[in-house]
């Protein structure tokens, strides 16, 4: 169970506030809105595709 570094509150993963942005997920404490983590989203299409047809 994650513990907030700012307010020392302990929450389950389901209770955390998630913000999904293109390519990244931000996770915040629901009590004080302190950022707990930033995670890359795997499986999203890359912003730039440099592959070309041969």
BELMOJO-V237865 format. One record per backbone hydrogen bond with DSSP energy under -0.5 kcal/mol. CO is the residue of the C=O (numbers start at 1). NH is the residue of the N-H. Records with the same first field share a line. If there is no record, write none. Layout:
# BELMOJO-V237865
CO->NH  NH
This chain:
# BELMOJO-V237865
2->11
4->8
9->4
11->2
12->15  16
13->16
17->28
19->21  26
21->24
23->41
24->21
25->39
26->19
27->36  37
28->17
29->33
34->29
37->27
39->25
40->42
41->44
48->50
